[in-house]
Amino acid sequence: MVGTIVHQLTDDVTAQEMEKAGLGAYYTDHGNGVYPQAAAGWPFNAAVLAVKGDPIADLQEDLAAEQKVRGSNQLN
């Protein structure tokens, strides 16, 4: 769901706009496509997800997992 939202927001963005936003390297590698990765650049790993069958609960769990990863990366 989050990837779809990001895709919709960046669908008509030009390469120059991506560069201006500081996403030039990302655009070079992935274009306007959504490539899920951590803020530090590590590719997404589905092992951090828990699926409960409720879209709202699943999204909240996914967001909580992202925050846990960010916190542990700051300690390293």
C-alpha positions as CSV (number, residue, x, y, z in Angstrom):
1,M,0.0,0.0,0.0
2,V,2.8,2.4,0.9
3,G,4.6,1.6,-2.4
4,T,1.4,2.3,-4.4
5,I,1.0,5.7,-2.7
6,V,4.7,6.6,-3.4
7,H,4.3,5.5,-7.0
8,Q,1.2,7.7,-7.4
9,L,3.0,10.7,-6.0
10,T,6.1,10.3,-8.2
11,D,4.5,8.9,-11.4
12,D,4.9,12.2,-13.4
13,V,8.0,13.5,-11.7
14,T,10.9,14.3,-14.1
15,A,14.5,13.3,-13.8
16,Q,15.4,16.9,-13.1
17,E,12.8,17.1,-10.2
18,M,14.2,13.9,-8.7
19,E,17.7,15.3,-8.9
20,K,16.6,18.6,-7.3
21,A,15.0,16.6,-4.5
22,G,18.2,14.7,-3.8
23,L,17.1,11.5,-5.4
24,G,19.3,11.5,-8.4
25,A,21.2,8.3,-7.5
26,Y,17.9,6.6,-6.8
27,Y,16.4,7.7,-10.1
28,T,19.5,6.4,-11.9
29,D,19.1,3.0,-10.4
30,H,15.3,2.7,-10.4
31,G,13.7,5.4,-12.4
32,N,10.3,6.4,-11.0
33,G,9.7,2.8,-9.9
34,V,9.2,2.0,-6.3
35,Y,12.1,0.0,-4.9
36,P,11.5,-0.7,-1.3
37,Q,14.6,0.0,0.8
38,A,15.5,1.3,4.2
39,A,16.4,4.9,4.6
40,A,20.1,3.9,4.9
41,G,19.8,2.1,1.5
42,W,19.5,-1.5,2.4
43,P,17.0,-3.5,0.3
44,F,13.7,-4.4,1.9
45,N,13.5,-7.7,3.7
46,A,10.1,-9.3,4.0
47,A,11.2,-11.2,7.1
48,V,10.4,-8.1,9.2
49,L,6.6,-8.2,8.3
50,A,3.8,-9.8,10.2
51,V,0.5,-10.4,8.5
52,K,-2.7,-10.5,10.6
53,G,-5.2,-10.4,7.8
54,D,-6.5,-6.9,8.7
55,P,-5.1,-4.3,6.3
56,I,-5.0,-1.5,9.0
57,A,-3.3,-3.8,11.6
58,D,-0.9,-5.1,8.9
59,L,0.1,-1.5,7.9
60,Q,0.6,-0.5,11.5
61,E,2.7,-3.6,12.1
62,D,4.8,-2.8,9.0
63,L,5.4,0.8,10.1
64,A,6.3,-0.4,13.6
65,A,8.8,-2.8,12.2
66,E,10.4,0.0,10.1
67,Q,10.8,2.1,13.2
68,K,12.4,-0.8,15.1
69,V,14.9,-1.3,12.3
70,R,15.7,2.4,12.2
71,G,16.3,2.4,15.9
72,S,18.6,-0.6,15.8
73,N,20.6,0.9,12.9
74,Q,21.3,4.1,14.9
75,L,22.9,2.1,17.6
76,N,25.4,0.5,15.3
